Amino acid sequence: MQCSVCGAEAENLTSGDFDGLVVRCKRCGEYEVADAVLNDLLRLDFDARVAALEMAKRAAGPDTRPAIALDAA
């Protein structure tokens, strides 16, 4: 699969009980995107997607996976 943020090769870590996408990318790291936000995220330009991920990383706790939320996208 491709990373939803940068487009690089990425790994899909999504479990069956998560309503969205969990991604591990060599460039962007590990993050999640709720299904309700995914299409909006993909419509953003590159800089806006990177900014949404950076905002999610800042909001995440030290042991928490960053989650791109509707207000971040």
C-alpha positions as CSV (number, residue, x, y, z in Angstrom):
1,M,0.0,0.0,0.0
2,Q,1.0,3.7,-0.2
3,C,1.3,6.0,2.7
4,S,-1.8,8.3,2.9
5,V,0.4,11.3,3.8
6,C,3.5,11.1,1.6
7,G,2.7,8.4,-1.0
8,A,5.7,6.2,-0.2
9,E,5.5,2.4,0.2
10,A,3.9,1.7,3.6
11,E,2.6,-1.2,5.6
12,N,-1.1,-1.6,6.5
13,L,-1.4,-2.4,10.2
14,T,-5.2,-2.1,10.4
15,S,-6.9,-4.6,12.7
16,G,-10.4,-5.9,11.9
17,D,-12.0,-4.0,14.7
18,F,-10.6,-0.5,13.7
19,D,-12.9,1.7,11.5
20,G,-10.2,3.3,9.5
21,L,-6.6,2.8,8.5
22,V,-3.4,2.2,10.5
23,V,-0.2,2.9,8.6
24,R,3.5,2.3,9.2
25,C,5.6,4.3,6.8
26,K,9.4,4.7,6.8
27,R,9.1,8.4,6.3
28,C,6.0,9.3,8.3
29,G,6.1,6.7,11.0
30,E,3.1,4.9,12.4
31,Y,-0.3,6.7,12.5
32,E,-4.0,6.1,12.2
33,V,-6.7,7.8,10.2
34,A,-10.4,7.3,11.0
35,D,-12.5,6.1,8.0
36,A,-14.6,9.3,8.3
37,V,-11.5,11.4,7.7
38,L,-9.6,9.4,5.1
39,N,-11.2,10.7,2.0
40,D,-10.9,14.3,3.2
41,L,-7.2,13.7,4.0
42,L,-6.5,12.3,0.6
43,R,-8.0,15.3,-1.1
44,L,-5.6,17.7,0.7
45,D,-2.3,18.7,-1.0
46,F,0.9,17.2,0.3
47,D,1.8,20.1,2.6
48,A,-1.6,20.0,4.3
49,R,-1.4,16.2,4.8
50,V,2.0,16.6,6.4
51,A,0.7,19.4,8.6
52,A,-2.3,17.2,9.7
53,L,0.1,14.4,10.6
54,E,2.4,16.7,12.5
55,M,-0.6,18.1,14.4
56,A,-1.6,14.5,15.3
57,K,1.9,13.7,16.5
58,R,2.0,16.8,18.7
59,A,-1.4,15.8,20.2
60,A,-0.5,12.2,20.8
61,G,0.9,11.1,24.2
62,P,4.4,9.5,24.4
63,D,3.0,5.9,24.2
64,T,0.0,6.7,21.9
65,R,-0.2,6.3,18.1
66,P,-0.9,9.6,16.4
67,A,-4.5,9.8,15.1
68,I,-5.4,12.2,12.3
69,A,-8.8,13.5,13.3
70,L,-11.4,15.5,11.4
71,D,-10.3,18.8,12.9
72,A,-6.6,18.0,12.0
73,A,-7.5,17.3,8.3
